[in-house]
Amino acid sequence: MQPRYHHVRHINLEFGRIEDEHLHLLKNKRSESLQDLETLNLNVCQKISDKGIQAVTSVCPNLKSFSIYWNVRVTDLGIKKLSQNCRHLVNLNLSGCQSITDVGLNSIADNYPELEVLNLTRCTKLTDDGLQQILLKCSKLQSLNLYALSRFTDEAYKKIALLPNLKFLDLCGAQNLSDQGLSCIAECKNLTDLNLTWCVRVTDVGVEAIAQGCSSLEFLRRWCSLFGIVGVTDNCLEALSRFCSNTLTTLDVNGCIGIKRRSRDELLQLFPNLKCFKVHS
């Protein structure tokens, strides 16, 4: 690393052919250059293991954002070392890290009370126990991605209500989420972006609770929203209109066979600011 690269703040190695030995080399040869590092992106560096994580994070005490999307070799041990070495993280992306369990989530919950962004997409070994620890101890979360995690139940979903600053929530594929759980989530008054795609147990009751509780809702997900939920009808659309008509700009009801077709003018009467509306074909 050349002198001009001393005190680096951001490193992006996404899709790089990076292995543990390279991260050990950074630690052993250029540790002084990483003391001010704030962002480290190791997305799809699939040859990195816990040993590499331990090595590089041991010389990045001021790291604020860490992303290691789609790495199946990193385990709870790597997450434990990360949380011990980097105490100031506010943004953590573990999407696709399928070897991580509740043990890893407990390490995150115990060490990152200031965490603001957490992505757990497709971390399929996680259960209610681990998620509940996050929700109880990381109360400053603003963005939580639980995409394609079907093992969670209402027992955990109800505790999402403990996140007063939550703005973004992705629950795509939450097959066990019921109206009762969604009604608790409606207590997140600052929620603006919500994905309920394929939440197949949700009905009008849950969506109406969201509409009434989350009046600042802007997007029922930018791409998908109520997609695939056959239990919702025009009643939920009318509830959204009553409570979110001034903020809702994007709404996807593709696959919601209980919601009737409407003309553009009819939609604009319900949602004056609507820019994108997707209906079932």
C-alpha positions as CSV (number, residue, x, y, z in Angstrom):
1,M,0.0,0.0,0.0
2,Q,1.5,3.3,-1.1
3,P,2.0,6.2,1.3
4,R,-0.8,8.1,-0.4
5,Y,-3.2,5.4,0.8
6,H,-2.4,5.8,4.4
7,H,-5.4,6.5,6.6
8,V,-7.8,4.9,4.2
9,R,-11.5,5.3,5.1
10,H,-13.3,3.2,2.5
11,I,-12.3,-0.2,1.0
12,N,-14.5,-2.0,-1.6
13,L,-13.3,-5.5,-2.5
14,E,-16.7,-6.7,-3.8
15,F,-16.4,-9.8,-6.1
16,G,-12.6,-9.7,-5.6
17,R,-10.5,-12.8,-5.6
18,I,-9.7,-12.2,-2.0
19,E,-8.6,-15.0,0.4
20,D,-7.7,-15.1,4.1
21,E,-4.1,-14.7,3.3
22,H,-4.6,-11.3,1.7
23,L,-6.4,-10.1,4.8
24,H,-3.6,-11.4,7.0
25,L,-1.1,-9.6,4.8
26,L,-3.1,-6.3,5.3
27,K,-2.9,-6.9,9.0
28,N,0.7,-7.7,9.2
29,K,2.1,-5.2,6.7
30,R,-0.3,-2.2,6.6
31,S,-2.2,-2.2,9.9
32,E,-1.4,1.5,10.5
33,S,-3.2,2.4,7.2
34,L,-6.5,0.8,8.4
35,Q,-6.8,2.5,11.8
36,D,-9.3,5.1,10.4
37,L,-11.1,2.7,8.1
38,E,-14.9,3.3,8.3
39,T,-16.3,1.1,5.5
40,L,-15.3,-2.4,4.4
41,N,-17.1,-4.2,1.6
42,L,-16.3,-7.9,1.2
43,N,-19.4,-8.9,-0.7
44,V,-19.2,-12.2,-2.6
45,C,-15.6,-12.8,-1.5
46,Q,-16.5,-16.4,-0.9
47,K,-13.1,-17.7,0.0
48,I,-12.9,-15.6,3.1
49,S,-13.4,-17.4,6.4
50,D,-13.6,-16.6,10.1
51,K,-9.8,-16.3,10.1
52,G,-9.8,-13.6,7.5
53,I,-12.5,-11.7,9.3
54,Q,-10.6,-11.9,12.6
55,A,-7.4,-10.7,10.9
56,V,-8.7,-7.7,9.1
57,T,-11.1,-6.5,11.8
58,S,-8.4,-6.6,14.4
59,V,-6.8,-3.5,12.8
60,C,-10.0,-1.6,12.0
61,P,-11.2,-0.3,15.4
62,N,-13.2,2.6,13.9
63,L,-15.1,0.5,11.3
64,K,-18.7,1.7,11.0
65,S,-20.0,-0.2,8.0
66,F,-19.3,-3.9,7.2
67,S,-20.7,-5.9,4.4
68,I,-20.0,-9.6,3.6
69,Y,-23.0,-10.5,1.3
70,W,-23.2,-14.1,0.2
71,N,-20.5,-15.8,2.1
72,V,-21.3,-19.3,3.5
73,R,-17.9,-19.9,5.1
74,V,-18.2,-17.2,7.7
75,T,-19.7,-18.5,10.9
76,D,-20.7,-17.3,14.4
77,L,-17.0,-17.2,15.3
78,G,-16.3,-14.6,12.7
79,I,-19.2,-12.5,13.8
80,K,-18.0,-12.8,17.4
81,K,-14.5,-11.6,16.4
82,L,-16.0,-8.7,14.4
83,S,-18.1,-7.6,17.3
84,Q,-15.1,-7.8,19.7
85,N,-12.8,-5.9,17.4
86,C,-15.1,-3.2,15.8
87,R,-17.2,-1.7,18.5
88,H,-18.6,1.2,16.5
89,L,-20.6,-0.5,13.7
90,V,-23.9,1.1,12.7
91,N,-24.4,-0.7,9.3
92,L,-24.0,-4.5,9.0
93,N,-24.9,-6.6,5.9
94,L,-24.9,-10.4,6.4
95,S,-27.2,-11.2,3.5
96,G,-26.8,-14.8,2.4
97,C,-24.4,-15.8,5.2
98,Q,-26.2,-19.0,5.7
99,S,-23.8,-20.4,8.3
100,I,-24.7,-17.8,10.9
101,T,-27.0,-18.9,13.7
102,D,-28.6,-17.3,16.8
103,V,-25.2,-17.3,18.5
104,G,-23.9,-14.8,16.0
105,L,-27.0,-12.7,16.4
106,N,-26.5,-12.7,20.2
107,S,-23.0,-11.3,19.6
108,I,-24.4,-8.5,17.5
109,A,-27.2,-7.7,19.9
110,D,-24.8,-7.6,22.9
111,N,-22.2,-5.4,21.3
112,Y,-24.1,-3.0,18.9
113,P,-26.8,-1.0,20.7
114,E,-26.2,1.8,18.2
115,L,-26.8,-0.3,15.2
116,E,-28.9,1.4,12.6
117,V,-28.9,-0.9,9.5
118,L,-29.1,-4.7,9.6
119,N,-29.5,-7.0,6.6
120,L,-30.2,-10.7,7.4
121,T,-31.6,-11.8,4.1
122,R,-31.5,-15.5,3.6
123,C,-29.7,-16.2,6.9
124,T,-31.8,-19.3,7.1
125,K,-30.6,-20.8,10.4
126,L,-31.9,-17.9,12.4
127,T,-34.8,-18.4,14.8
128,D,-37.1,-16.3,16.9
129,D,-34.7,-16.4,19.8
130,G,-31.9,-14.7,17.9
131,L,-34.1,-12.1,16.3
132,Q,-35.7,-11.2,19.6
133,Q,-32.3,-10.4,21.1
134,I,-31.7,-8.0,18.2
135,L,-35.1,-6.3,18.6
136,L,-34.7,-6.0,22.4
137,K,-31.1,-4.6,22.4
138,C,-30.7,-2.8,19.1
139,S,-33.5,-0.2,19.6
140,K,-31.9,2.4,17.2
141,L,-32.4,0.3,14.1
142,Q,-33.8,2.3,11.2
143,S,-33.5,-0.4,8.5
144,L,-34.2,-4.2,9.0
145,N,-34.1,-6.6,6.1
146,L,-35.6,-10.1,6.9
147,Y,-36.2,-11.1,3.3
148,A,-36.8,-14.8,2.7
149,L,-36.7,-15.9,6.3
150,S,-39.7,-18.2,6.8
151,R,-38.8,-19.6,10.3
152,F,-39.7,-16.5,12.3
153,T,-43.1,-16.3,14.0
154,D,-45.4,-13.7,15.5
155,E,-43.5,-14.1,18.8
156,A,-40.6,-12.3,17.2
157,Y,-42.5,-10.1,14.8
158,K,-44.5,-8.5,17.6
159,K,-41.2,-7.2,19.1
160,I,-40.5,-5.2,16.0
161,A,-42.8,-2.7,17.7
162,L,-39.8,-2.0,20.0
163,L,-38.0,-0.1,17.2
164,P,-39.3,3.5,17.3
165,N,-36.9,4.7,14.6
166,L,-37.6,2.0,12.1
167,K,-38.2,3.3,8.6
168,F,-37.4,0.4,6.3
169,L,-38.7,-3.2,6.9
170,D,-38.5,-6.1,4.4
171,L,-40.7,-9.1,5.4
172,C,-40.9,-10.7,2.0
173,G,-41.7,-14.4,2.4
174,A,-42.7,-14.1,6.1
175,Q,-45.0,-17.0,5.9
176,N,-45.8,-17.1,9.6
177,L,-46.6,-13.4,9.9
178,S,-50.3,-13.0,10.9
179,D,-52.6,-10.0,11.3
180,Q,-51.8,-10.0,15.0
181,G,-48.0,-9.7,14.4
182,L,-48.6,-7.0,11.7
183,S,-50.8,-5.1,14.0
184,C,-47.9,-4.8,16.5
185,I,-45.6,-3.7,13.7
186,A,-48.1,-0.9,13.0
187,E,-46.8,0.7,16.2
188,C,-43.6,1.7,14.2
189,K,-44.9,5.2,13.5
190,N,-41.9,6.3,11.4
191,L,-42.1,3.3,9.0
192,T,-42.0,4.6,5.4
193,D,-41.0,1.5,3.3
194,L,-42.6,-1.9,3.9
195,N,-42.4,-5.1,1.9
196,L,-45.2,-7.7,2.6
197,T,-44.7,-9.8,-0.5
198,W,-45.8,-13.4,-0.1
199,C,-46.9,-12.8,3.6
200,V,-49.7,-15.3,2.8
201,R,-51.4,-15.2,6.2
202,V,-52.0,-11.5,6.2
203,T,-55.5,-10.2,5.5
204,D,-57.3,-6.9,5.4
205,V,-57.2,-6.7,9.2
206,G,-53.4,-6.5,9.3
207,V,-53.0,-4.1,6.3
208,E,-55.7,-1.8,7.8
209,A,-53.7,-1.7,11.1
210,I,-50.6,-0.7,9.1
211,A,-52.5,2.0,7.3
212,Q,-53.8,3.5,10.4
213,G,-50.6,3.2,12.5
214,C,-48.0,4.1,9.9
215,S,-49.4,7.3,8.5
216,S,-46.1,8.3,7.0
217,L,-45.9,5.3,4.8
218,E,-44.5,6.2,1.4
219,F,-44.0,2.8,-0.2
220,L,-45.5,-0.5,0.4
221,R,-42.2,-1.5,-1.0
222,R,-40.8,0.1,-4.1
223,W,-41.0,-3.0,-6.2
224,C,-43.4,-5.3,-4.4
225,S,-45.8,-4.8,-1.6
226,L,-49.0,-6.9,-1.1
227,F,-47.9,-9.1,-4.0
228,G,-49.2,-12.6,-3.7
229,I,-51.5,-12.0,-0.7
230,V,-54.8,-13.5,-1.7
231,G,-56.5,-12.6,1.7
232,V,-56.7,-8.9,1.1
233,T,-59.6,-7.1,-0.6
234,D,-60.7,-3.6,-1.5
235,N,-61.2,-2.9,2.2
236,C,-57.5,-2.6,2.8
237,L,-57.1,-0.3,-0.2
238,E,-59.7,1.9,1.2
239,A,-58.0,2.0,4.6
240,L,-54.7,2.9,2.9
241,S,-56.5,5.7,1.1
242,R,-58.0,7.0,4.4
243,F,-54.8,7.1,6.3
244,C,-51.9,7.2,3.8
245,S,-53.4,9.0,0.7
246,N,-51.1,12.0,1.0
247,T,-47.8,10.0,1.3
248,L,-48.3,6.7,-0.7
249,T,-46.6,6.9,-4.1
250,T,-46.0,3.3,-5.0
251,L,-48.3,0.4,-4.4
252,D,-48.1,-3.2,-5.8
253,V,-51.1,-5.4,-5.5
254,N,-50.1,-7.9,-8.1
255,G,-51.6,-11.2,-7.4
256,C,-54.1,-9.8,-4.9
257,I,-57.2,-11.3,-6.6
258,G,-59.6,-9.7,-4.1
259,I,-58.7,-6.2,-5.2
260,K,-60.7,-5.1,-8.2
261,R,-59.2,-3.3,-11.3
262,R,-59.4,0.5,-11.3
263,S,-58.8,3.1,-13.9
264,R,-56.0,5.7,-13.5
265,D,-58.5,8.4,-12.5
266,E,-60.1,6.1,-9.9
267,L,-56.7,5.4,-8.4
268,L,-55.7,9.0,-8.3
269,Q,-58.9,9.7,-6.3
270,L,-57.8,7.3,-3.7
271,F,-54.1,8.2,-3.8
272,P,-53.4,11.7,-5.3
273,N,-49.6,11.3,-5.2
274,L,-49.5,7.8,-6.7
275,K,-46.8,7.4,-9.3
276,C,-46.7,3.6,-9.7
277,F,-49.5,1.1,-9.2
278,K,-49.2,-2.6,-10.2
279,V,-52.2,-4.8,-10.5
280,H,-52.7,-8.5,-11.2
281,S,-52.8,-9.6,-14.8
